[in-house]
Amino acid sequence: MNRITSILNINYPIIQGGMGNISNAKLAAAVSEAGGLGTIGCGTMSVEQVEGIITETKRLTKKPFALNIAINVSPHVDELIELTIKHNIPVISLSAGNPTPFIPKLHEYGKVVLAIVASVKHAIKAEEAGADILVTEGYEAAGINSTLELTTFTLVPQVVQRVSVPIIAAGGVGDGKGLAAALMLGAEGVQIGTRFIATKEAPFHANYKEKLIGASGTDAIIIGRSVGRIRRVLNTNYVQHLLEQEKGGISLQDFGQSTTEKYHVLGAINGDLNKGFLNSGQVAGLIEDIPSVNDLINDMIKIAKKQMKSGLTLLE
Ligand SMILES: Cc1cc2nc3c(=O)[nH]c(=O)nc-3n(C[C@H](O)[C@H](O)[C@H](O)COP(=O)(O)O)c2cc1C
């Protein structure tokens, strides 16, 4: 038991991060059923699409789950907040933008607010704005990344040192050792994206899961550096095509058009690696199997406890 598990009302401090337009009820519900916290990411989906996933998740689990709203990505932020009120969703995570204007209303309705941050400066601002929990996301993480490029190992302790709200570490955690390490750095929980893709329940294309199993850490590369909008993805034909376009001086607008959620769905759901991309963190290099979500979470807890106990002997 720690502040994260008690505030979020969950058994284990393991959160499945939002996954934009490929978020789904099956994975979110499986994580919540296993004692963690599942999340539905809204990406650029319509309010009706998100409501459909919420309804399905509520059918699959009575346990708490979260909604992730990427502030500068979704065109429907206010409507999505209304949806969380209508459906009594207890936890809202706010990423990709300034959470400050949205926190008072969410608190008025008793919501727990998670803010995703990538620097000490953003962490202090989010705490001052009233965020209940901070998710500190390092540069090794999958998907859209902060251009500040701090790694989880350096970011977590810096933030822990300067704020008093509890911290969840995100980016690079894929097993019990990673969970133990995050807790030792002062986080009280972890948020995971990549590792949850390669699970039985995750309804993504087999090509995505196989690519993750075959990948080494260096296969999770950054695109978009030339236009100042970075995203970590698996190295595929489509990604090579994007990198060629970057070499040719593609504009931010054209790059944005080639990396819309349509291309995310083409890669992750349709499995078309020539036409779409696959988000992945560097932790891909650790993934060797496709367990059930329940087995993965139980194994992580077991190994983390063992690791933390045996770690003591290394200093004696
Ligand atoms: C397929 C995919 C889509 C993602 N989409 C979002 C998103 O819409 N909003 C967000 O805040 N984070 C998003 N992320 C980041 C995750 O929520 C999580 O913080 C990150 O994956 C943690 O790092 P890891 O991949 O090393 O576990 C996404 C990650 C993945 C794998």
Ligand as a Chemical Component Dictionary entry (heavy atoms), coordinates in Angstrom:
data_LIG
# 
_chem_comp.id                   LIG 
_chem_comp.type                 NON-POLYMER 
_chem_comp.pdbx_formal_charge   0 
_chem_comp.three_letter_code    LIG 
# 
loop_
_chem_comp_atom.comp_id 
_chem_comp_atom.atom_id 
_chem_comp_atom.alt_atom_id 
_chem_comp_atom.type_symbol 
_chem_comp_atom.charge 
_chem_comp_atom.model_Cartn_x 
_chem_comp_atom.model_Cartn_y 
_chem_comp_atom.model_Cartn_z 
_chem_comp_atom.pdbx_ordinal 
LIG C1  C1  C 0 0.701  2.820  -28.711 1  
LIG C2  C2  C 0 0.945  3.927  -27.731 2  
LIG C3  C3  C 0 0.180  5.079  -27.790 3  
LIG C4  C4  C 0 0.354  6.093  -26.854 4  
LIG N1  N1  N 0 -0.479 7.187  -26.858 5  
LIG C5  C5  C 0 -0.446 8.068  -25.821 6  
LIG C6  C6  C 0 -1.453 9.070  -25.675 7  
LIG O1  O1  O 0 -2.387 9.170  -26.466 8  
LIG N2  N2  N 0 -1.361 9.922  -24.619 9  
LIG C7  C7  C 0 -0.339 9.831  -23.706 10 
LIG O2  O2  O 0 -0.310 10.629 -22.765 11 
LIG N3  N3  N 0 0.621  8.888  -23.808 12 
LIG C8  C8  C 0 0.581  7.994  -24.830 13 
LIG N4  N4  N 0 1.518  6.981  -24.908 14 
LIG C9  C9  C 0 2.542  6.880  -23.848 15 
LIG C10 C10 C 0 2.087  5.893  -22.742 16 
LIG O3  O3  O 0 0.898  6.304  -22.159 17 
LIG C11 C11 C 0 3.155  5.696  -21.657 18 
LIG O4  O4  O 0 3.351  6.845  -20.882 19 
LIG C12 C12 C 0 4.490  5.279  -22.257 20 
LIG O5  O5  O 0 4.299  4.280  -23.233 21 
LIG C13 C13 C 0 5.414  4.747  -21.154 22 
LIG O6  O6  O 0 6.653  4.348  -21.671 23 
LIG P1  P1  P 0 6.974  2.844  -22.179 24 
LIG O7  O7  O 0 6.419  2.755  -23.550 25 
LIG O8  O8  O 0 8.467  2.770  -22.132 26 
LIG O9  O9  O 0 6.304  1.894  -21.219 27 
LIG C14 C14 C 0 1.370  5.961  -25.867 28 
LIG C15 C15 C 0 2.160  4.808  -25.832 29 
LIG C16 C16 C 0 1.943  3.786  -26.744 30 
LIG C17 C17 C 0 2.782  2.525  -26.656 31 
# 
loop_
_chem_comp_bond.comp_id 
_chem_comp_bond.atom_id_1 
_chem_comp_bond.atom_id_2 
_chem_comp_bond.value_order 
_chem_comp_bond.pdbx_ordinal 
LIG C1  C2  SING 1  
LIG C2  C3  SING 2  
LIG C2  C16 DOUB 3  
LIG C3  C4  DOUB 4  
LIG C4  N1  SING 5  
LIG C4  C14 SING 6  
LIG N1  C5  DOUB 7  
LIG C5  C6  SING 8  
LIG C5  C8  SING 9  
LIG C6  O1  DOUB 10 
LIG C6  N2  SING 11 
LIG N2  C7  SING 12 
LIG C7  O2  DOUB 13 
LIG C7  N3  SING 14 
LIG N3  C8  DOUB 15 
LIG C8  N4  SING 16 
LIG N4  C9  SING 17 
LIG N4  C14 SING 18 
LIG C9  C10 SING 19 
LIG C10 O3  SING 20 
LIG C10 C11 SING 21 
LIG C11 O4  SING 22 
LIG C11 C12 SING 23 
LIG C12 O5  SING 24 
LIG C12 C13 SING 25 
LIG C13 O6  SING 26 
LIG O6  P1  SING 27 
LIG P1  O7  DOUB 28 
LIG P1  O8  SING 29 
LIG P1  O9  SING 30 
LIG C14 C15 DOUB 31 
LIG C15 C16 SING 32 
LIG C16 C17 SING 33 
# 
